[in-house]
Amino acid sequence: MLTRFSNEIMELRPIKPEKDYRNGLKCLEVIFNAPIDTKEEDEAEILSLLLENYENEHYPIESTDPIEAIKIRM
């Protein structure tokens, strides 16, 4: 499946280097509000899943200990 970015076409594949991640974010900005039931909407959904996977691997958010969270609020 291909995704359009400006006049370019980007082939969807696993996002590995940071450069691909940044380009994916820019591309998603362009097609984010695509009309429902269109090829662009499908592309946006797939691209967002790829970006989410990259973020989970490279920018994990660790679970907070509930007691520590309460201490921080105090």
C-alpha positions in Angstrom: 0.0 0.0 0.0 1.3 3.5 -0.8 0.8 6.7 1.0 0.8 10.1 -0.7 2.9 13.0 0.7 2.7 16.1 -1.4 3.5 14.8 -4.8 5.6 11.9 -3.5 4.4 8.4 -2.9 5.7 6.6 0.2 5.7 2.9 0.3 4.5 1.6 3.7 7.0 -0.6 5.4 8.3 -1.0 9.0 9.6 2.3 10.4 13.2 1.8 11.5 15.3 4.9 11.5 14.3 8.2 13.1 14.2 9.8 9.6 11.4 7.4 8.5 9.5 8.1 11.7 9.7 11.9 11.1 8.6 11.5 7.5 5.7 9.3 8.6 4.5 11.9 11.0 4.6 14.6 8.2 2.7 12.2 5.9 0.1 11.4 8.5 -0.5 15.2 9.0 -1.4 15.5 5.3 -3.9 12.5 5.2 -5.1 12.6 8.9 -8.5 14.0 8.1 -9.2 11.9 5.0 -12.8 11.2 4.2 -14.3 8.0 5.6 -14.2 4.9 3.5 -11.5 6.1 1.2 -8.1 4.7 0.3 -6.5 7.7 2.1 -8.3 6.8 5.3 -7.0 3.3 5.1 -3.5 4.6 4.5 -3.8 6.9 7.5 -4.9 4.1 9.7 -2.1 1.8 8.7 0.5 4.5 8.9 -0.7 5.5 12.4 -0.3 1.8 13.5 3.2 1.8 12.2 4.0 5.0 13.9 2.5 3.8 17.2 4.6 0.6 17.0 7.8 2.7 16.5 6.9 5.0 19.4 6.2 2.0 21.7 9.6 0.6 20.9 11.7 3.8 21.0 9.8 6.0 23.5 8.2 3.6 26.0 6.2 5.1 28.8 6.8 3.1 32.0 4.0 2.4 34.4 4.0 4.5 37.5 3.9 3.0 40.9 0.6 4.1 42.5 2.2 4.9 45.8 4.9 7.1 44.0 2.1 8.8 42.1 0.3 9.7 45.3 3.5 11.0 46.9 4.2 13.2 43.9 0.6 14.7 44.2 1.2 15.5 48.0 
